[in-house]
Amino acid sequence: MSYDVLVIGGGPAGLSAAVNVRARGRSVLVVSNPLEENPLWKSERVDNYLGLPELSGRELLETMRRHAEKAGAAFRDGRVVSALPSGGQWYVGIGSDMEHASALILAAGVARGKKFPGEAEFLGRGVSYCATCDGMLYRGRSVAVVGYTPTAEREAEFLRSIGCTVTYFRQPKRCEIRGGQQVEEITCDGVTQAVDGVFLLRPAMAPTDLFPGLEMEGGYVKTDRRMATNLPGLFAAGDCTGGPLQVSKAAGDGLVAGQSAAAWASEAARKGRTT
Amino acid sequence: MAVKHFKTADFVQTVGNEPLVMVDFWADWCGPCKMLSPVIEEIGAQYQGRALVGKVNVDEEPELARQFGVMQIPTVVFLKDGKEVARKVGAMPAGVFTGVLDQYL
């Protein structure tokens, strides 16, 4: 199904964006990891969010999510693994599925682009970021899953169910991937395993991996005052655009990005009708 | 037809006489492949007569996928006079692929 706006990330920035897209009468889909995997979920107390003091991160997230649901935002659990502009639409790969929208808002939190040794070199030659996308190419073979979320453990289960022999590395600090033409082995925190494939399942893709050509500044996504990036139809909000990494700032960013993306979608719809 | 669907049986014969070939390895359960499909069609039409643009369904032609060591899809492989000269992994904008084609034309 086609949406006016698709939001990547379901934290305060993404939810605020979704509420504000709906306030402008546009349709919106929020794609995110499960709410309990948001880093804010673990905060015992947030005391500087105006008007709602003394709430836990979990309470704040649940309140915001309910607000966005009530506003009419659609939700989908999943990790965005690719994005491609084509014919005035953004096509977004979510696991092995796909959605499209006129405008995108990146609100996926802080995801650093730092890679493990061998990761970039063996991408597509044994290194993958999506088990449900590429798992079928590894049926009956030995693979490693380097997982940083509970969702990653479910993806490892999927790989086992299709006949892969899976070695699971839970949140290792350091890994190195080695091989010749293709991946042959991986070492994580001193443990080496011979494998044909490595699935690196981080909470979110680094912005520049998801959007080649995206302008960054000081390690964060560069935006203007409308929260527009240098890529047409792509907006960004929240921690991925820089500090302070606080809920109030994220919600404010989300409001601006939501309004800007809704305006972009309205303009696209208007052009579509007149041409 | 702007885009050819390659089969293992006739791949070598088909590609052997072509100076420049672009092959998209895909499957119908792959979201990013679906995203890339219209882009490949468009390039096929754009370069008709100058380069052979084709697709390989990795489920139907696993042997071809194995020969090319395809371990993630979509993977797009470029062949110049039958030899691999470039490879792009993942769904990318058309310019990335046409850039490679223009370089080898």
Interface residues (C-beta under 8 A of the other chain):
Chain A: V81 S82 A83 L84 P85 S86 G87 Y91 V92 G93 I94 G95 S96 D97 M98 L123 G124 R125 G126 V127 S128 C133 D134 M136 L137 Y138 Q181 Q182 V183 D196 G197 P212
Chain B: A27 W29 C30 G31 P32 K34 M35 L36 P38 V39 V58 D59 A65 G69 V70 M71 Q72 I73 T75 R87 V89 G90 A91 M92 P93 A94 V96
